[in-house]
Amino acid sequence: MTIDLSDFESGAKYGGNYSDDLYALQQRLERIQAAHITHGQRSVIMFEGWDAAGKGGVITRLTAMLDPRYFEVWPIAAPNEEEKARHFLWRFWKRLPGNREIAVFDRSWYGRVLVERVEGYASEGEWRKGYDEINEFEAQLTGSGTNLVKLFIHITQAEQDKRFADRLDDPWKRWKTGAEDYRNRAKRADYLAAMHDMFAQTNTRWAPWKVIDGNNKKAGRIAALTHIADTLEAAVPMTPPERDPATVKLAQKAFGYAPKD
């Protein structure tokens, strides 16, 4: 199906109890991670979206109750010289999760067909070829048993401008905004065209996109975390492990443990 970002601009307020519902989702994600570890799963959760769209806020709440030994957040910036000397996917292959691990990408390989296309860092031939390379990369991931969740957080120009202003007004958030934000803002029409092509070329059956209306932060966070939880619960066997008989014997000997069920 065609994705039209204008369908995700209502900015409707969250209608439930945000604090309670967020906590319930985080508990749900904690159980999903426990099943993920138990069954040796591996997952990639990938975020794209506009500057100031709220990706970082979603990631903070996503990981709040997870065991840090089994996940990694990868903030993706411009490639360094070592990375530029190799295929553009090389730096992402290096960061893929192993069994029992979750890798969270704050921006991703889609830079090839977004910022590298719009800013001229990749030739037309390179970014056009990038669609097939990305689709093949994602097919390899999912085909080898890696669960993949792709989210795009969308906000309008008016909402982005408001958030830029809020960041400038807050002395402890000014570090979050700089010249690059305004470079990208000036080319919004070019980025929209690139996003349209990106969705058309890479919204595949094995790696579909999920667009989140991020114009209301609370509603956007709940929607994003719900989608992540729904997707992983459908992919990960949600059965807890049986008690290990050897551990049970140790507990019985140590303090008289008696199973409750």
N, C-alpha and C positions, 0 to 999 in steps of 0.2 A: 504493500500500500504506500501511496505517496504521503510524505510527511510535510505538512505546511506549518511553519512555526507560528503563523498568525492564529492558529487554533489554540495556542497555549499562552494567551496573554490576558486572561480575565483577572488574574490577581485576587481571586476570591479568598476571603478570610477563612481560616480553618474553623470548622463548625463544632468541633468536639472540644474536650478538655485536653489542651495541648500537653501539659506536663504529665498527666496521667497516661495519655496515649503514647507519648514519646517513651516513657519509662517501660510501658508494656512492650513496645517494639524492641527496645534495647534488651529486655529480658528474653524476648523471642530470639533475637540475634545471638545472644549468649548461648542459648540452647542449640541453635543451628551450628555455632562454632564447635560446641562439644560433640555433636554428631559428626561434624566435618572432620574433627581430629580422630574420633573413634573409628571412622570408616576410611581413613586415609585419603580423603578427598583433596583436591586442589582447585582453587577458584581465583578468577581475576575479576575485580570490580573496577570499571573504568569510567572516569568522569571527563566529559567535555562541556563546554559552555562559555558564555561571555565572561569577560572580566567583571568581577564583583557580582556574579550571578549567585554565589552562595555555595560553591563546590566545597570550599574548606569547612563551612559550617555543617554541611551534611556529613563530611568525612569525620569531623570531630565527634559528632553524635553517633555515627555508625560504629566507631571504634571504642566508645567510652567504656563499655563493659566487656570488651573482648580481652582474651588472654594475649598479652603483647608478645609472647614467645612464638605465636603461630600466625602473626600477620605482619605485613610491612607496608608502609605508605611510601609511594615513590612520587615525589613532586618533580614533574618533568619540565625542565627549562630548555633553553637553546642548547644544542649539542656542543660538546667541547671539541678540541682539535682531534683527539683520538677517535671520537665518535664520527666526526665528519669524514675521517679517512676510511670509513667502512660503510657498508650498506645501512640505510637509515633504520632498518629493523634490528640491527645488531644490538643496540643498547637496550632494546626491550626484551630480546631473547635472554639477555643476561639477568634480567630482573623477574623472570617468570617464577612462579611458586613451585615448590616441591610438594610431595605428599604431605597432607595435613595442614598445608599453608594457604593463606589468603594474601594475594597481592592487590593493593589498592593503588590505582594510577590516577594522580591528579594531573590531568592532561595526558596525552598518549601519542601513539603512532599516527593519529589523525592530523597531527601537525603537518604531515607531508602534503595533505590536500586542503589544508586551511591556511595557517600562517605562512608556510613555505610557498604555497601557491600565490597568495595575495601579496606577500612582501617581495616576491621574486627570488627567494632563496633556492627554489627548485625550478628547473626549466619546465616548459609546458609538457615536453615529452616525459620528464621524470614524474611530475605530479599526475599526469594522466595514467601512466603505467602504475602509479601508486595504488589506484583502486583495486586492480587485479592482485597486486602484491599483498595488500591488506586483507582482501577476501581470502586469499590462499593461506595467509598467516593465521587468520581466525579459524579457518576450516581445519588447519593442522592442530590448533589448540583444542578445539571442541572434539575433533576426531580422535585425539589422544586421551580424552577423558578430563580435560580441564573445563570447569564451568565458567562461563563468560557472561558478565552483565555489563551492558553498555548504556550509560545514561548521558543525556544532554540536558543541561539546565539552561532554560531560556528566560530572558527578561527583556523588556522593551527598552528603547533608548531613554525614555523619560525616567524609568526606574533605575537604569544604570547611572544616569546623571545624578539622581538623588543620592545614590549610594556613594558615588565619587565625592559629592559635596560633604556627606556625613563623615567620610573618612578624613577629609581635609580639616573638618571641624573638631575631630576627636584627636587629641595629641597622642594617644596611644594606638591609633590606627592609621596615622599618616604614612607609616612605613609601607602600608599595603598598596599605595597608589603612587604612580610616577609617570614619566614621559611615555613609556610604552603603552599605557592605558589610552592615552590621547592619540597616539599614532594609530592604534587599532580602531578607536572610536571614529576617526576621520574617514575610515574606509569601511564603514558598516555595510554599505550597499554591496561592496565587493565581497565581504565576508558572508553576507546573506546568500549571494549567488554561489559561493563556494560550498556553503552548508547545504543548499538545495541539491547541488550535484553530489555531495557526499552522501546524503540520505538516499538519493535515488540509486546510487551505485553500490552502497554497502549495507543497506537494510535487508540483510539476507535471512533466510529461514533458519540458518544455524547460528546466526549472530545478529538478532534484531536490535534495533534502537528503541529506547524508551525516552521520550521527551517529557521533561518535568516543567510545569509552569512554576517558575521560581519567583514570580512577582510579589507573592506574599511568602516571606521566609518560613514561617511556621508551617503553612500548608505545603510548601515545596519540600521541606524536610520530611514531613510525615509521608508524603507521596513517594519520595525517593526511597526512604527506608522500607516502606511497605512493599515496593516493587522488588527491592533486593531480597527481602525476607521471603516473599512469595516465590521468586525465581529459584533461590537456593533450596527452599524446602521441597520444591518439586524435583530438584536434582540430587539432593543428598538424602541417603537413607536415614529417616528420623527415628531410629531405634537406639536406645541406650545400650551399653554393653552389659552383659551378665556379670555378676560378681565373680572375681577370680578366686577359685577354690583355695589356692595357696595363700592369697591375701586374707581370706576369711579365716583360715586356720591360724594365721599369725595374730589376727585381731582377737580371736577366741582365747588364745594363749596369753596375749598381752593384757587384756582387760575384760575377758568374759563376754565378748561380743555375741549378741543374739540377733539374727535377722528379724526385721519388723514385718516382713511380708512373706 
